[in-house]
């Protein structure tokens, strides 16, 4: 037997469930520079901790972050423990600034729009508009590939 039932069970284990947003899926943790260009990416299950994912992706991209001074994050990454973990990974000179929302309505927040714009660029690619990939490594590779394509296209024009 097996077949479809095994694949369905594997898909559930790979995707996870985010209790806060009440959705099944994945989280994309990305590190971008001030221009919105990709430095590092990590794709995890939806039930993975945002803070832990951010620390892991910062640690994986540490070579590219040698001149890092400020890490701008949204409210999901607030807290002294997260700031200490970032300092431990990136060095004591790095400071974490949390960009706070003032109201529940939409507003363009300074610095936060940079990473949101990068997510918008990703959604232009059909393969990334929904999470079609079964493995997180393949999903990360698709993100790298699409943003490499975007950067090359901008360099040429």
Chimera marker file (.cmm) of the C-alpha trace (Angstrom):
<marker_set name="trace">
<marker id="1" x="0.000" y="0.000" z="0.000" r="1" g="1" b="0" radius="0.5"/>
<marker id="2" x="1.340" y="3.480" z="0.786" r="1" g="1" b="0" radius="0.5"/>
<marker id="3" x="1.782" y="5.654" z="-2.234" r="1" g="1" b="0" radius="0.5"/>
<marker id="4" x="-0.449" y="8.696" z="-1.924" r="1" g="1" b="0" radius="0.5"/>
<marker id="5" x="-0.990" y="8.274" z="1.829" r="1" g="1" b="0" radius="0.5"/>
<marker id="6" x="2.774" y="8.227" z="2.443" r="1" g="1" b="0" radius="0.5"/>
<marker id="7" x="3.243" y="11.321" z="0.273" r="1" g="1" b="0" radius="0.5"/>
<marker id="8" x="0.435" y="13.122" z="2.104" r="1" g="1" b="0" radius="0.5"/>
<marker id="9" x="2.028" y="12.303" z="5.486" r="1" g="1" b="0" radius="0.5"/>
<marker id="10" x="5.438" y="13.466" z="4.227" r="1" g="1" b="0" radius="0.5"/>
<marker id="11" x="3.928" y="16.741" z="2.972" r="1" g="1" b="0" radius="0.5"/>
<marker id="12" x="2.349" y="17.390" z="6.387" r="1" g="1" b="0" radius="0.5"/>
<marker id="13" x="5.680" y="16.806" z="8.135" r="1" g="1" b="0" radius="0.5"/>
<marker id="14" x="7.521" y="19.120" z="5.726" r="1" g="1" b="0" radius="0.5"/>
<marker id="15" x="5.045" y="21.997" z="5.901" r="1" g="1" b="0" radius="0.5"/>
<marker id="16" x="3.943" y="22.300" z="9.520" r="1" g="1" b="0" radius="0.5"/>
<marker id="17" x="1.112" y="24.397" z="10.988" r="1" g="1" b="0" radius="0.5"/>
<marker id="18" x="1.404" y="27.985" z="12.211" r="1" g="1" b="0" radius="0.5"/>
<marker id="19" x="-0.944" y="28.316" z="15.187" r="1" g="1" b="0" radius="0.5"/>
<marker id="20" x="-0.752" y="32.112" z="15.227" r="1" g="1" b="0" radius="0.5"/>
<marker id="21" x="-1.887" y="32.564" z="11.627" r="1" g="1" b="0" radius="0.5"/>
<marker id="22" x="-3.900" y="29.338" z="11.510" r="1" g="1" b="0" radius="0.5"/>
<marker id="23" x="-2.300" y="28.170" z="8.255" r="1" g="1" b="0" radius="0.5"/>
<marker id="24" x="-0.352" y="25.165" z="7.027" r="1" g="1" b="0" radius="0.5"/>
<marker id="25" x="2.791" y="25.981" z="5.145" r="1" g="1" b="0" radius="0.5"/>
<marker id="26" x="6.326" y="27.261" z="5.413" r="1" g="1" b="0" radius="0.5"/>
<marker id="27" x="8.184" y="30.341" z="6.564" r="1" g="1" b="0" radius="0.5"/>
<marker id="28" x="10.836" y="32.059" z="4.484" r="1" g="1" b="0" radius="0.5"/>
<marker id="29" x="13.522" y="33.733" z="6.568" r="1" g="1" b="0" radius="0.5"/>
<marker id="30" x="15.650" y="36.062" z="4.460" r="1" g="1" b="0" radius="0.5"/>
<marker id="31" x="18.513" y="38.456" z="5.097" r="1" g="1" b="0" radius="0.5"/>
<marker id="32" x="18.767" y="41.324" z="2.620" r="1" g="1" b="0" radius="0.5"/>
<marker id="33" x="21.038" y="44.328" z="2.293" r="1" g="1" b="0" radius="0.5"/>
<marker id="34" x="19.789" y="47.922" z="2.312" r="1" g="1" b="0" radius="0.5"/>
<marker id="35" x="18.979" y="47.626" z="-1.415" r="1" g="1" b="0" radius="0.5"/>
<marker id="36" x="16.806" y="44.548" z="-0.866" r="1" g="1" b="0" radius="0.5"/>
<marker id="37" x="19.244" y="42.149" z="-2.504" r="1" g="1" b="0" radius="0.5"/>
<marker id="38" x="19.451" y="38.679" z="-1.016" r="1" g="1" b="0" radius="0.5"/>
<marker id="39" x="22.275" y="37.728" z="1.329" r="1" g="1" b="0" radius="0.5"/>
<marker id="40" x="20.864" y="34.585" z="2.935" r="1" g="1" b="0" radius="0.5"/>
<marker id="41" x="17.709" y="32.479" z="2.988" r="1" g="1" b="0" radius="0.5"/>
<marker id="42" x="16.273" y="29.717" z="5.145" r="1" g="1" b="0" radius="0.5"/>
<marker id="43" x="12.964" y="27.936" z="4.537" r="1" g="1" b="0" radius="0.5"/>
<marker id="44" x="11.388" y="26.203" z="7.552" r="1" g="1" b="0" radius="0.5"/>
<marker id="45" x="8.099" y="24.650" z="8.526" r="1" g="1" b="0" radius="0.5"/>
<marker id="46" x="5.366" y="27.127" z="9.497" r="1" g="1" b="0" radius="0.5"/>
<marker id="47" x="5.519" y="26.046" z="13.142" r="1" g="1" b="0" radius="0.5"/>
<marker id="48" x="9.240" y="26.888" z="13.446" r="1" g="1" b="0" radius="0.5"/>
<marker id="49" x="10.260" y="29.806" z="15.617" r="1" g="1" b="0" radius="0.5"/>
<marker id="50" x="10.796" y="33.071" z="13.732" r="1" g="1" b="0" radius="0.5"/>
<marker id="51" x="13.584" y="34.136" z="16.070" r="1" g="1" b="0" radius="0.5"/>
<marker id="52" x="15.459" y="30.858" z="15.793" r="1" g="1" b="0" radius="0.5"/>
<marker id="53" x="15.132" y="30.922" z="11.999" r="1" g="1" b="0" radius="0.5"/>
<marker id="54" x="16.534" y="34.451" z="11.893" r="1" g="1" b="0" radius="0.5"/>
<marker id="55" x="19.533" y="33.517" z="14.030" r="1" g="1" b="0" radius="0.5"/>
<marker id="56" x="20.231" y="30.460" z="11.866" r="1" g="1" b="0" radius="0.5"/>
<marker id="57" x="20.070" y="32.406" z="8.587" r="1" g="1" b="0" radius="0.5"/>
<marker id="58" x="22.312" y="35.127" z="10.057" r="1" g="1" b="0" radius="0.5"/>
<marker id="59" x="24.794" y="32.472" z="11.153" r="1" g="1" b="0" radius="0.5"/>
<marker id="60" x="24.802" y="30.868" z="7.696" r="1" g="1" b="0" radius="0.5"/>
<marker id="61" x="25.425" y="34.252" z="6.028" r="1" g="1" b="0" radius="0.5"/>
<marker id="62" x="28.038" y="35.469" z="8.546" r="1" g="1" b="0" radius="0.5"/>
<marker id="63" x="30.835" y="35.772" z="5.957" r="1" g="1" b="0" radius="0.5"/>
<marker id="64" x="28.786" y="38.273" z="3.929" r="1" g="1" b="0" radius="0.5"/>
<marker id="65" x="27.867" y="40.234" z="7.067" r="1" g="1" b="0" radius="0.5"/>
<marker id="66" x="31.358" y="41.250" z="8.191" r="1" g="1" b="0" radius="0.5"/>
<marker id="67" x="30.533" y="44.984" z="8.040" r="1" g="1" b="0" radius="0.5"/>
<marker id="68" x="27.083" y="44.634" z="9.592" r="1" g="1" b="0" radius="0.5"/>
<marker id="69" x="26.144" y="47.370" z="12.062" r="1" g="1" b="0" radius="0.5"/>
<marker id="70" x="22.332" y="47.329" z="12.322" r="1" g="1" b="0" radius="0.5"/>
<marker id="71" x="19.729" y="44.583" z="11.962" r="1" g="1" b="0" radius="0.5"/>
<marker id="72" x="16.239" y="45.962" z="11.315" r="1" g="1" b="0" radius="0.5"/>
<marker id="73" x="13.463" y="43.549" z="12.281" r="1" g="1" b="0" radius="0.5"/>
<marker id="74" x="9.713" y="43.660" z="12.738" r="1" g="1" b="0" radius="0.5"/>
<marker id="75" x="7.843" y="43.069" z="15.979" r="1" g="1" b="0" radius="0.5"/>
<marker id="76" x="7.969" y="39.286" z="15.606" r="1" g="1" b="0" radius="0.5"/>
<marker id="77" x="11.689" y="39.397" z="16.369" r="1" g="1" b="0" radius="0.5"/>
<marker id="78" x="11.605" y="41.672" z="19.404" r="1" g="1" b="0" radius="0.5"/>
<marker id="79" x="13.077" y="40.728" z="22.758" r="1" g="1" b="0" radius="0.5"/>
<marker id="80" x="16.365" y="40.887" z="24.609" r="1" g="1" b="0" radius="0.5"/>
<marker id="81" x="17.122" y="37.192" z="24.086" r="1" g="1" b="0" radius="0.5"/>
<marker id="82" x="16.927" y="37.597" z="20.311" r="1" g="1" b="0" radius="0.5"/>
<marker id="83" x="19.139" y="40.705" z="20.411" r="1" g="1" b="0" radius="0.5"/>
<marker id="84" x="21.722" y="38.840" z="22.501" r="1" g="1" b="0" radius="0.5"/>
<marker id="85" x="21.659" y="35.870" z="20.114" r="1" g="1" b="0" radius="0.5"/>
<marker id="86" x="22.248" y="38.202" z="17.156" r="1" g="1" b="0" radius="0.5"/>
<marker id="87" x="25.164" y="39.831" z="18.969" r="1" g="1" b="0" radius="0.5"/>
<marker id="88" x="26.609" y="36.411" z="19.740" r="1" g="1" b="0" radius="0.5"/>
<marker id="89" x="26.395" y="35.338" z="16.102" r="1" g="1" b="0" radius="0.5"/>
<marker id="90" x="27.317" y="38.626" z="14.373" r="1" g="1" b="0" radius="0.5"/>
<marker id="91" x="29.493" y="40.339" z="16.973" r="1" g="1" b="0" radius="0.5"/>
<marker id="92" x="28.966" y="42.733" z="19.846" r="1" g="1" b="0" radius="0.5"/>
<marker id="93" x="29.087" y="45.821" z="17.612" r="1" g="1" b="0" radius="0.5"/>
<marker id="94" x="25.771" y="44.856" z="15.941" r="1" g="1" b="0" radius="0.5"/>
<marker id="95" x="22.579" y="46.382" z="17.273" r="1" g="1" b="0" radius="0.5"/>
<marker id="96" x="19.023" y="45.180" z="16.672" r="1" g="1" b="0" radius="0.5"/>
<marker id="97" x="16.359" y="47.787" z="15.913" r="1" g="1" b="0" radius="0.5"/>
<marker id="98" x="12.716" y="46.710" z="16.047" r="1" g="1" b="0" radius="0.5"/>
<marker id="99" x="10.473" y="48.608" z="13.620" r="1" g="1" b="0" radius="0.5"/>
<marker id="100" x="7.171" y="49.098" z="15.488" r="1" g="1" b="0" radius="0.5"/>
<marker id="101" x="3.746" y="49.528" z="13.913" r="1" g="1" b="0" radius="0.5"/>
<marker id="102" x="1.662" y="52.339" z="15.360" r="1" g="1" b="0" radius="0.5"/>
<marker id="103" x="-1.781" y="51.181" z="14.211" r="1" g="1" b="0" radius="0.5"/>
<marker id="104" x="-3.523" y="48.129" z="12.790" r="1" g="1" b="0" radius="0.5"/>
<marker id="105" x="-4.092" y="49.805" z="9.429" r="1" g="1" b="0" radius="0.5"/>
<marker id="106" x="-1.592" y="49.513" z="6.608" r="1" g="1" b="0" radius="0.5"/>
<marker id="107" x="1.294" y="51.926" z="6.681" r="1" g="1" b="0" radius="0.5"/>
<marker id="108" x="4.657" y="51.879" z="4.964" r="1" g="1" b="0" radius="0.5"/>
<marker id="109" x="7.161" y="51.518" z="7.761" r="1" g="1" b="0" radius="0.5"/>
<marker id="110" x="10.687" y="52.821" z="7.350" r="1" g="1" b="0" radius="0.5"/>
<marker id="111" x="13.247" y="50.083" z="6.611" r="1" g="1" b="0" radius="0.5"/>
<marker id="112" x="10.706" y="47.252" z="6.862" r="1" g="1" b="0" radius="0.5"/>
<marker id="113" x="9.471" y="47.844" z="3.322" r="1" g="1" b="0" radius="0.5"/>
<marker id="114" x="12.899" y="46.787" z="2.043" r="1" g="1" b="0" radius="0.5"/>
<marker id="115" x="12.417" y="43.126" z="2.941" r="1" g="1" b="0" radius="0.5"/>
<marker id="116" x="8.723" y="43.231" z="2.013" r="1" g="1" b="0" radius="0.5"/>
<marker id="117" x="9.713" y="44.511" z="-1.448" r="1" g="1" b="0" radius="0.5"/>
<marker id="118" x="12.077" y="41.535" z="-1.789" r="1" g="1" b="0" radius="0.5"/>
<marker id="119" x="9.210" y="39.168" z="-0.932" r="1" g="1" b="0" radius="0.5"/>
<marker id="120" x="7.178" y="40.980" z="-3.603" r="1" g="1" b="0" radius="0.5"/>
<marker id="121" x="9.943" y="40.349" z="-6.137" r="1" g="1" b="0" radius="0.5"/>
<marker id="122" x="9.845" y="36.656" z="-5.204" r="1" g="1" b="0" radius="0.5"/>
<marker id="123" x="6.102" y="36.461" z="-5.796" r="1" g="1" b="0" radius="0.5"/>
<marker id="124" x="6.583" y="37.541" z="-9.421" r="1" g="1" b="0" radius="0.5"/>
<marker id="125" x="8.020" y="34.104" z="-10.113" r="1" g="1" b="0" radius="0.5"/>
<marker id="126" x="5.298" y="31.520" z="-10.655" r="1" g="1" b="0" radius="0.5"/>
<marker id="127" x="7.191" y="28.746" z="-8.873" r="1" g="1" b="0" radius="0.5"/>
<marker id="128" x="7.485" y="30.941" z="-5.768" r="1" g="1" b="0" radius="0.5"/>
<marker id="129" x="3.996" y="32.465" z="-5.753" r="1" g="1" b="0" radius="0.5"/>
<marker id="130" x="2.836" y="29.313" z="-3.987" r="1" g="1" b="0" radius="0.5"/>
<marker id="131" x="4.964" y="26.718" z="-2.273" r="1" g="1" b="0" radius="0.5"/>
<marker id="132" x="5.088" y="23.968" z="-4.878" r="1" g="1" b="0" radius="0.5"/>
<marker id="133" x="8.333" y="22.390" z="-3.679" r="1" g="1" b="0" radius="0.5"/>
<marker id="134" x="8.340" y="19.324" z="-1.448" r="1" g="1" b="0" radius="0.5"/>
<marker id="135" x="11.804" y="19.874" z="0.019" r="1" g="1" b="0" radius="0.5"/>
<marker id="136" x="12.955" y="23.048" z="1.762" r="1" g="1" b="0" radius="0.5"/>
<marker id="137" x="16.371" y="22.865" z="0.090" r="1" g="1" b="0" radius="0.5"/>
<marker id="138" x="14.735" y="23.006" z="-3.331" r="1" g="1" b="0" radius="0.5"/>
<marker id="139" x="12.583" y="25.923" z="-2.219" r="1" g="1" b="0" radius="0.5"/>
<marker id="140" x="15.699" y="27.800" z="-1.045" r="1" g="1" b="0" radius="0.5"/>
<marker id="141" x="17.419" y="27.041" z="-4.369" r="1" g="1" b="0" radius="0.5"/>
<marker id="142" x="14.424" y="28.441" z="-6.273" r="1" g="1" b="0" radius="0.5"/>
<marker id="143" x="14.606" y="31.639" z="-4.204" r="1" g="1" b="0" radius="0.5"/>
<marker id="144" x="18.336" y="32.024" z="-4.869" r="1" g="1" b="0" radius="0.5"/>
<marker id="145" x="17.865" y="31.292" z="-8.563" r="1" g="1" b="0" radius="0.5"/>
<marker id="146" x="15.031" y="33.751" z="-9.046" r="1" g="1" b="0" radius="0.5"/>
<marker id="147" x="16.839" y="36.587" z="-7.273" r="1" g="1" b="0" radius="0.5"/>
<marker id="148" x="20.088" y="35.843" z="-9.143" r="1" g="1" b="0" radius="0.5"/>
<marker id="149" x="18.086" y="36.135" z="-12.355" r="1" g="1" b="0" radius="0.5"/>
<marker id="150" x="16.602" y="39.421" z="-11.173" r="1" g="1" b="0" radius="0.5"/>
<marker id="151" x="20.017" y="40.842" z="-10.209" r="1" g="1" b="0" radius="0.5"/>
<marker id="152" x="21.601" y="39.834" z="-13.540" r="1" g="1" b="0" radius="0.5"/>
<marker id="153" x="18.699" y="41.359" z="-15.433" r="1" g="1" b="0" radius="0.5"/>
<marker id="154" x="19.195" y="44.648" z="-13.561" r="1" g="1" b="0" radius="0.5"/>
<marker id="155" x="22.952" y="44.656" z="-14.146" r="1" g="1" b="0" radius="0.5"/>
<marker id="156" x="22.490" y="44.201" z="-17.886" r="1" g="1" b="0" radius="0.5"/>
<marker id="157" x="19.839" y="46.888" z="-18.358" r="1" g="1" b="0" radius="0.5"/>
<link id1="1" id2="2" r="1" g="1" b="0" radius="0.2"/>
<link id1="2" id2="3" r="1" g="1" b="0" radius="0.2"/>
<link id1="3" id2="4" r="1" g="1" b="0" radius="0.2"/>
<link id1="4" id2="5" r="1" g="1" b="0" radius="0.2"/>
<link id1="5" id2="6" r="1" g="1" b="0" radius="0.2"/>
<link id1="6" id2="7" r="1" g="1" b="0" radius="0.2"/>
<link id1="7" id2="8" r="1" g="1" b="0" radius="0.2"/>
<link id1="8" id2="9" r="1" g="1" b="0" radius="0.2"/>
<link id1="9" id2="10" r="1" g="1" b="0" radius="0.2"/>
<link id1="10" id2="11" r="1" g="1" b="0" radius="0.2"/>
<link id1="11" id2="12" r="1" g="1" b="0" radius="0.2"/>
<link id1="12" id2="13" r="1" g="1" b="0" radius="0.2"/>
<link id1="13" id2="14" r="1" g="1" b="0" radius="0.2"/>
<link id1="14" id2="15" r="1" g="1" b="0" radius="0.2"/>
<link id1="15" id2="16" r="1" g="1" b="0" radius="0.2"/>
<link id1="16" id2="17" r="1" g="1" b="0" radius="0.2"/>
<link id1="17" id2="18" r="1" g="1" b="0" radius="0.2"/>
<link id1="18" id2="19" r="1" g="1" b="0" radius="0.2"/>
<link id1="19" id2="20" r="1" g="1" b="0" radius="0.2"/>
<link id1="20" id2="21" r="1" g="1" b="0" radius="0.2"/>
<link id1="21" id2="22" r="1" g="1" b="0" radius="0.2"/>
<link id1="22" id2="23" r="1" g="1" b="0" radius="0.2"/>
<link id1="23" id2="24" r="1" g="1" b="0" radius="0.2"/>
<link id1="24" id2="25" r="1" g="1" b="0" radius="0.2"/>
<link id1="25" id2="26" r="1" g="1" b="0" radius="0.2"/>
<link id1="26" id2="27" r="1" g="1" b="0" radius="0.2"/>
<link id1="27" id2="28" r="1" g="1" b="0" radius="0.2"/>
<link id1="28" id2="29" r="1" g="1" b="0" radius="0.2"/>
<link id1="29" id2="30" r="1" g="1" b="0" radius="0.2"/>
<link id1="30" id2="31" r="1" g="1" b="0" radius="0.2"/>
<link id1="31" id2="32" r="1" g="1" b="0" radius="0.2"/>
<link id1="32" id2="33" r="1" g="1" b="0" radius="0.2"/>
<link id1="33" id2="34" r="1" g="1" b="0" radius="0.2"/>
<link id1="34" id2="35" r="1" g="1" b="0" radius="0.2"/>
<link id1="35" id2="36" r="1" g="1" b="0" radius="0.2"/>
<link id1="36" id2="37" r="1" g="1" b="0" radius="0.2"/>
<link id1="37" id2="38" r="1" g="1" b="0" radius="0.2"/>
<link id1="38" id2="39" r="1" g="1" b="0" radius="0.2"/>
<link id1="39" id2="40" r="1" g="1" b="0" radius="0.2"/>
<link id1="40" id2="41" r="1" g="1" b="0" radius="0.2"/>
<link id1="41" id2="42" r="1" g="1" b="0" radius="0.2"/>
<link id1="42" id2="43" r="1" g="1" b="0" radius="0.2"/>
<link id1="43" id2="44" r="1" g="1" b="0" radius="0.2"/>
<link id1="44" id2="45" r="1" g="1" b="0" radius="0.2"/>
<link id1="45" id2="46" r="1" g="1" b="0" radius="0.2"/>
<link id1="46" id2="47" r="1" g="1" b="0" radius="0.2"/>
<link id1="47" id2="48" r="1" g="1" b="0" radius="0.2"/>
<link id1="48" id2="49" r="1" g="1" b="0" radius="0.2"/>
<link id1="49" id2="50" r="1" g="1" b="0" radius="0.2"/>
<link id1="50" id2="51" r="1" g="1" b="0" radius="0.2"/>
<link id1="51" id2="52" r="1" g="1" b="0" radius="0.2"/>
<link id1="52" id2="53" r="1" g="1" b="0" radius="0.2"/>
<link id1="53" id2="54" r="1" g="1" b="0" radius="0.2"/>
<link id1="54" id2="55" r="1" g="1" b="0" radius="0.2"/>
<link id1="55" id2="56" r="1" g="1" b="0" radius="0.2"/>
<link id1="56" id2="57" r="1" g="1" b="0" radius="0.2"/>
<link id1="57" id2="58" r="1" g="1" b="0" radius="0.2"/>
<link id1="58" id2="59" r="1" g="1" b="0" radius="0.2"/>
<link id1="59" id2="60" r="1" g="1" b="0" radius="0.2"/>
<link id1="60" id2="61" r="1" g="1" b="0" radius="0.2"/>
<link id1="61" id2="62" r="1" g="1" b="0" radius="0.2"/>
<link id1="62" id2="63" r="1" g="1" b="0" radius="0.2"/>
<link id1="63" id2="64" r="1" g="1" b="0" radius="0.2"/>
<link id1="64" id2="65" r="1" g="1" b="0" radius="0.2"/>
<link id1="65" id2="66" r="1" g="1" b="0" radius="0.2"/>
<link id1="66" id2="67" r="1" g="1" b="0" radius="0.2"/>
<link id1="67" id2="68" r="1" g="1" b="0" radius="0.2"/>
<link id1="68" id2="69" r="1" g="1" b="0" radius="0.2"/>
<link id1="69" id2="70" r="1" g="1" b="0" radius="0.2"/>
<link id1="70" id2="71" r="1" g="1" b="0" radius="0.2"/>
<link id1="71" id2="72" r="1" g="1" b="0" radius="0.2"/>
<link id1="72" id2="73" r="1" g="1" b="0" radius="0.2"/>
<link id1="73" id2="74" r="1" g="1" b="0" radius="0.2"/>
<link id1="74" id2="75" r="1" g="1" b="0" radius="0.2"/>
<link id1="75" id2="76" r="1" g="1" b="0" radius="0.2"/>
<link id1="76" id2="77" r="1" g="1" b="0" radius="0.2"/>
<link id1="77" id2="78" r="1" g="1" b="0" radius="0.2"/>
<link id1="78" id2="79" r="1" g="1" b="0" radius="0.2"/>
<link id1="79" id2="80" r="1" g="1" b="0" radius="0.2"/>
<link id1="80" id2="81" r="1" g="1" b="0" radius="0.2"/>
<link id1="81" id2="82" r="1" g="1" b="0" radius="0.2"/>
<link id1="82" id2="83" r="1" g="1" b="0" radius="0.2"/>
<link id1="83" id2="84" r="1" g="1" b="0" radius="0.2"/>
<link id1="84" id2="85" r="1" g="1" b="0" radius="0.2"/>
<link id1="85" id2="86" r="1" g="1" b="0" radius="0.2"/>
<link id1="86" id2="87" r="1" g="1" b="0" radius="0.2"/>
<link id1="87" id2="88" r="1" g="1" b="0" radius="0.2"/>
<link id1="88" id2="89" r="1" g="1" b="0" radius="0.2"/>
<link id1="89" id2="90" r="1" g="1" b="0" radius="0.2"/>
<link id1="90" id2="91" r="1" g="1" b="0" radius="0.2"/>
<link id1="91" id2="92" r="1" g="1" b="0" radius="0.2"/>
<link id1="92" id2="93" r="1" g="1" b="0" radius="0.2"/>
<link id1="93" id2="94" r="1" g="1" b="0" radius="0.2"/>
<link id1="94" id2="95" r="1" g="1" b="0" radius="0.2"/>
<link id1="95" id2="96" r="1" g="1" b="0" radius="0.2"/>
<link id1="96" id2="97" r="1" g="1" b="0" radius="0.2"/>
<link id1="97" id2="98" r="1" g="1" b="0" radius="0.2"/>
<link id1="98" id2="99" r="1" g="1" b="0" radius="0.2"/>
<link id1="99" id2="100" r="1" g="1" b="0" radius="0.2"/>
<link id1="100" id2="101" r="1" g="1" b="0" radius="0.2"/>
<link id1="101" id2="102" r="1" g="1" b="0" radius="0.2"/>
<link id1="102" id2="103" r="1" g="1" b="0" radius="0.2"/>
<link id1="103" id2="104" r="1" g="1" b="0" radius="0.2"/>
<link id1="104" id2="105" r="1" g="1" b="0" radius="0.2"/>
<link id1="105" id2="106" r="1" g="1" b="0" radius="0.2"/>
<link id1="106" id2="107" r="1" g="1" b="0" radius="0.2"/>
<link id1="107" id2="108" r="1" g="1" b="0" radius="0.2"/>
<link id1="108" id2="109" r="1" g="1" b="0" radius="0.2"/>
<link id1="109" id2="110" r="1" g="1" b="0" radius="0.2"/>
<link id1="110" id2="111" r="1" g="1" b="0" radius="0.2"/>
<link id1="111" id2="112" r="1" g="1" b="0" radius="0.2"/>
<link id1="112" id2="113" r="1" g="1" b="0" radius="0.2"/>
<link id1="113" id2="114" r="1" g="1" b="0" radius="0.2"/>
<link id1="114" id2="115" r="1" g="1" b="0" radius="0.2"/>
<link id1="115" id2="116" r="1" g="1" b="0" radius="0.2"/>
<link id1="116" id2="117" r="1" g="1" b="0" radius="0.2"/>
<link id1="117" id2="118" r="1" g="1" b="0" radius="0.2"/>
<link id1="118" id2="119" r="1" g="1" b="0" radius="0.2"/>
<link id1="119" id2="120" r="1" g="1" b="0" radius="0.2"/>
<link id1="120" id2="121" r="1" g="1" b="0" radius="0.2"/>
<link id1="121" id2="122" r="1" g="1" b="0" radius="0.2"/>
<link id1="122" id2="123" r="1" g="1" b="0" radius="0.2"/>
<link id1="123" id2="124" r="1" g="1" b="0" radius="0.2"/>
<link id1="124" id2="125" r="1" g="1" b="0" radius="0.2"/>
<link id1="125" id2="126" r="1" g="1" b="0" radius="0.2"/>
<link id1="126" id2="127" r="1" g="1" b="0" radius="0.2"/>
<link id1="127" id2="128" r="1" g="1" b="0" radius="0.2"/>
<link id1="128" id2="129" r="1" g="1" b="0" radius="0.2"/>
<link id1="129" id2="130" r="1" g="1" b="0" radius="0.2"/>
<link id1="130" id2="131" r="1" g="1" b="0" radius="0.2"/>
<link id1="131" id2="132" r="1" g="1" b="0" radius="0.2"/>
<link id1="132" id2="133" r="1" g="1" b="0" radius="0.2"/>
<link id1="133" id2="134" r="1" g="1" b="0" radius="0.2"/>
<link id1="134" id2="135" r="1" g="1" b="0" radius="0.2"/>
<link id1="135" id2="136" r="1" g="1" b="0" radius="0.2"/>
<link id1="136" id2="137" r="1" g="1" b="0" radius="0.2"/>
<link id1="137" id2="138" r="1" g="1" b="0" radius="0.2"/>
<link id1="138" id2="139" r="1" g="1" b="0" radius="0.2"/>
<link id1="139" id2="140" r="1" g="1" b="0" radius="0.2"/>
<link id1="140" id2="141" r="1" g="1" b="0" radius="0.2"/>
<link id1="141" id2="142" r="1" g="1" b="0" radius="0.2"/>
<link id1="142" id2="143" r="1" g="1" b="0" radius="0.2"/>
<link id1="143" id2="144" r="1" g="1" b="0" radius="0.2"/>
<link id1="144" id2="145" r="1" g="1" b="0" radius="0.2"/>
<link id1="145" id2="146" r="1" g="1" b="0" radius="0.2"/>
<link id1="146" id2="147" r="1" g="1" b="0" radius="0.2"/>
<link id1="147" id2="148" r="1" g="1" b="0" radius="0.2"/>
<link id1="148" id2="149" r="1" g="1" b="0" radius="0.2"/>
<link id1="149" id2="150" r="1" g="1" b="0" radius="0.2"/>
<link id1="150" id2="151" r="1" g="1" b="0" radius="0.2"/>
<link id1="151" id2="152" r="1" g="1" b="0" radius="0.2"/>
<link id1="152" id2="153" r="1" g="1" b="0" radius="0.2"/>
<link id1="153" id2="154" r="1" g="1" b="0" radius="0.2"/>
<link id1="154" id2="155" r="1" g="1" b="0" radius="0.2"/>
<link id1="155" id2="156" r="1" g="1" b="0" radius="0.2"/>
<link id1="156" id2="157" r="1" g="1" b="0" radius="0.2"/>
</marker_set>
